Amino acid sequence: MNFQWYPGHMTKAKRMMQENIKLIDLVIELVDARIPMSSRNPEIDELGKNKARLILLNKSDLAEEKLTEAWAEYFKGMGYSVMKVNSRKGGGVKSIYGIIQEACKEKIERDRKRGILNRPVRAMVVGIPNVGKSTFINALAGKACTKTGNKPGVTKGKQWIRLNKNVELLDTPGILWPKFEDQIVGLRLALIGSIKDEILNVEELAMELSGFLTKKYPGVLASKYAIEESKDKYECLKNIAKSRHCLLKGNELDTEKAARLLLDDFRNGRIGKITLEAPVDYK
């Protein structure tokens, strides 16, 4: 399966971000804690060079804690400020203001020496589609100030949001990059829902997930669906279909329905805390 998705509005969004970066003190990059590296747009590093940087490991409630800690250390080693957050439930969000001030302390000190006092930190919030940017901003602001959705591509334009006298945020649309050099990155993005299911073969996608879980998290599928796990990915999908009574007319197994069920359970944390990649994969 070939993974590619780059709607036209993303080119426009990238240009808008490039035009606004000169106004920015801090780039806040949200990544999905289940795939911290694969959910980073490699173009953000070029865009945000010479700016203070903060990486938020969002959806940390869905990821394996031990690996999330390992990823936090990995990014700190690269020179970023890092924080784990769970925007949906507000976990870690209120500590953000202190982290922002810490990440921008050099800029605040420069302003103070120039006699510029109380100028708010201007931060650009960036991230790929469906990583939870709008949910994060709403949690931070304490009100629904941006449109949110559980599908990629809801935020289409830029929005300035004044959080308090110290911080202003520029929200931006989620953008992917034009070409995935490594298809495993595309697969991981598809698994977390950053690429629209409508353009994918969901049965193939679910089979890739079942193969990964059987290998890296043995027993979780057996426990969740009361099935016998199999290294045969299609057999595994059929077993889930049988267990969950996913049937077509004539009692034929509906493996597509089972595939959607498995993907939905994974994306919403109902299978357990699962991380799809580890820092060791990038050494």
KALIN-V777178 format. One line per field, one symbol per residue. ss: DSSP state (H for helix, E for strand, L for the rest). psi: psi as a letter, one per 20 degrees, with the letter a starting at -180 (. if undefined). burial: 1 if it has 24 or more other ideal C-beta (glycine too) atoms within 12 Angstrom, else 0. Layout:
ss: ???
psi: ???
burial: ???
This chain:
ss: LLLLLLLLHHHHHHHHHHHHHHHLLEEEEEEELLLLLLLLLLHHHHHLLLLEEEEEEELHHHLLHHHHHHHHHHHHHLLLEEEELELLLLELHHHHHHHHHHHLHHHHHHHHHLLLLLLLEEEEEELLLLLLHHHHHHHHHLLLLLLLLLLLLLLLLLEEEEEELLEEEEELLLLLLLLLLLHHHHHHHHHHLLLLHHHLLHHHHHHHHHHHHHHHLLLHHHHHHLLLLLLLHHHHHHHHHHHLLLELHHHLELHHHHHHHHHHHHHLLLLLLLLLLLHHHHL
psi: ppopomqhihggggggghhihiiqhpooopqpihmhghjpoiihgggjqjqqppponrkiiiqpgghgghhghghhhijqqqqpqnhgjjpigiihghgggghjhgghgggghijoqkpqpoppprrrqjikghgggghgijrniqprqkqqkgohrqpppogaiippqoqqqpprqhpohohhggghhhhijipphhjrohggghhgghggghghmphhggggjlrpqqiohhggghhggghjlnqaqjkqpnhgghghgggggghjjiiaoppiqqhhik.
burial: 0010110001001101100110011111111111111111101100110011111111111111001101110110000111111110001110011011101100110000000000011111111111111111111110000101000110110111101001111111111110010000111111111110100101111111111111001001100110101100100111111111010000001111111111111110101001111100000
